[in-house]
Structure formats: structure tokens, C-alpha cells
Amino acid sequence: MHRDVLERFPAGDPRGSWRAEEFARARRDEGTPAEVVMDLESDHFLVVVPQQARETAS
């Protein structure tokens, strides 16, 4: 499955994943099925949308 990255948040942030979760929640409130995943290679929390879902939301 291909995913589009909407935003990146550093995992070392003092608030951890909270900022990413807040951003994803705001996108879901707008109708975009965003979710948070951890990218271990870059040490970032990513807010992503499956490409197929993004196309149907547009």
C-alpha cells in the first residue's frame, strides 16, 4: 500500500507523538483519513493518508 505523508514530527520532541496525533485528528475532522505511523529510519512520527483514500476524499 502506498501512503502520502502529510507532515513529519521529530520523535525526540518533548511531547512525543502528541503533536502528530493532534495534527492527524484535525485532518480526520476535515474528512481526511489520516493516521500516525513511526518511521524508525528517520526517527520521526509521520502523519499519513493511504493514497487510495486520499483520491476518494478529493
Secondary structure, 3 states (H helix, E strand, C coil): CCEEEEEEEECCCCCCCHHHHHHHHHHHHCCCCCEEEEECCCCEEEEEEEHHHHHHHC
